C-alpha cells in the first residue's frame, strides 16, 4: 500500500513536472529580476491553502473585535494598495485582475503581510509605532506584493515537494492522505509563514522598489523604512523582522538601486 502510494505520488510528481517545471513568474521590469523558478505545485493549490489561512486570520480578528477598527487608517492603506496594484502589470498582466483585498488588525505588533493571490494585512502597530509615512507604507506593501507576484510561497512549497521529506506533503496536497486541517498547518509552516530565502527577499526588495517608484512614492522611503526597522529591532525584535531580517547590506542594496528607480519616480510625478 505504501509503495503504491509512493508510486502514485511519483507519477503525480512527474506529470506536475511536465506541466510546470522551471519558469519565471514575472517579467524582468526595470530592476531586472530574471531568475528561473522551480514550480512543481500549481498556483491553484497554493491559492486554495492561502485563502483558507487568510479567511481564518480575518475570522479570528473579527471575533476579537480588532478587524478594521480604524476606518481612516484602512482607507489610507486601500489608497496606497490601489496605486501599487495599478502598476503590477509591468511584472505580470494577470495580477491586475487578482481579487486584491486590504484589511487591518488592531494590535501593537509590528507586522504586515500579503497572502498569495493578493490579500494584504497590516497590523496597526507597525504604522503607529514606527510613525510610517505613506511612502514607507508603500515600501512595505510593495515588498509584500512582490512576494505574491513572484509566487515565492509556491516556489518554497515546490522545493519541499521536490525533496524526500516532501513526499508526505505531496501526498496530502494531491488529496491522497491526511486531514485538511493538518495539511493547511503543514503548508502554512512550509510555504506561508517561514522566512523567505535571501534571494527571494532581495527580489521582493527590487520589484517592490520599482512598483512604489512607478506609483509615485519616493523610493528613498524604502531606506528610511529599513533604518526604522533596524532601530526597532534593538529592543525586542518585531514579528515582521523574524520573516524579513534587516541588515546594512539590505539597505546598501536598496541604495544601489536608486539610479534605476528614481527616473521612474520622477516620471510618475510629472
Ligand atoms: Zn520579504
Boltz pocket constraint, residues with backbone or C-beta under 6 A from the ligand:
constraints:
  - pocket:
      binder: B
      contacts: [[A, 143], [A, 147], [A, 196], [A, 200], [A, 201], [A, 204], [A, 243], [A, 244]]
      max_distance: 6.0
